[in-house]
Amino acid sequence: MTGEVRVPERAIARLRPHARALVLPAIALIAIVGAATYGAFALDETWQVLAVLLGAVVAGGLLWVLPLLRWLSTQYLITTRRIVLRRGLLVRTRQEVLLSRSFDVSVRRSGLQSAFRSGDVLINTGLDRPIVLRDLPRADLVLRALGDVMEASTTSITTVRRPVETTDPASRRARTGR
């Protein structure tokens, strides 16, 4: 033990993508139920009614249940030390990004995302591609919260790399060689 007191990790936010992703599946569900109801009462043969109801169940599963499960299976957890990304239906993927390894946070918005005040939060870790938290509601608030947490992080790699500025001219000359 080094004797230093570690502050326990706290969850700051648990997020999902914007619920706007469920609008089209909800409209599809309403249309499927309406078409199935009409087909069940308009057709005379039992096998035709069963075929319409079976088709409605399959269409409802594909057009409503799968998007709902996909939305429910995508989660972002922001803590005082890291960001945890969980996604996937059949194959679960968990990705952790330490805030001490993050250099930059930015928001990217499309036209529709701007209308709903959502956006993609990009976290630059110095690797090839940034980590993207897709379509978060209130992306500006998430950006500010991440910036505050990264700034308050005591183990930040940028703090370790930042040279200590002193006012002593002798130590400054020794460091620069002049």
HUFENWO-V884814 format. One record per residue. RES is the residue in one letter. SS is DSSP state (H for helix, E for strand, C for the rest). Layout:
BEGIN
RES,SS + RES,SS
END
This chain:
BEGIN
M,C + T,C + G,C + E,C + V,C + R,C + V,C + P,C + E,C + R,C + A,E + I,E + A,E + R,E + L,E + R,C + P,E + H,C + A,H + R,H + A,H + L,H + V,H + L,H + P,H + A,H + I,H + A,H + L,H + I,H + A,H + I,H + V,H + G,H + A,H + A,H + T,H + Y,H + G,H + A,H + F,H + A,H + L,C + D,C + E,C + T,H + W,H + Q,H + V,H + L,H + A,H + V,H + L,H + L,H + G,H + A,H + V,H + V,H + A,H + G,H + G,H + L,H + L,H + W,H + V,H + L,H + P,H + L,H + L,H + R,H + W,H + L,H + S,C + T,C + Q,E + Y,E + L,E + I,E + T,E + T,C + R,C + R,E + I,E + V,E + L,E + R,E + R,E + G,C + L,C + L,C + V,C + R,C + T,E + R,E + Q,E + E,E + V,E + L,E + L,H + S,H + R,H + S,C + F,C + D,E + V,E + S,E + V,E + R,E + R,C + S,C + G,H + L,H + Q,H + S,H + A,H + F,C + R,C + S,E + G,E + D,E + V,E + L,E + I,E + N,E + T,C + G,C + L,C + D,C + R,C + P,C + I,E + V,E + L,E + R,E + D,E + L,E + P,E + R,C + A,H + D,H + L,H + V,H + L,H + R,H + A,H + L,H + G,H + D,H + V,H + M,H + E,H + A,H + S,C + T,C + T,C + S,C + I,H + T,H + T,H + V,H + R,H + R,C + P,C + V,C + E,C + T,C + T,C + D,C + P,H + A,H + S,H + R,H + R,H + A,H + R,H + T,H + G,C + R,C
END
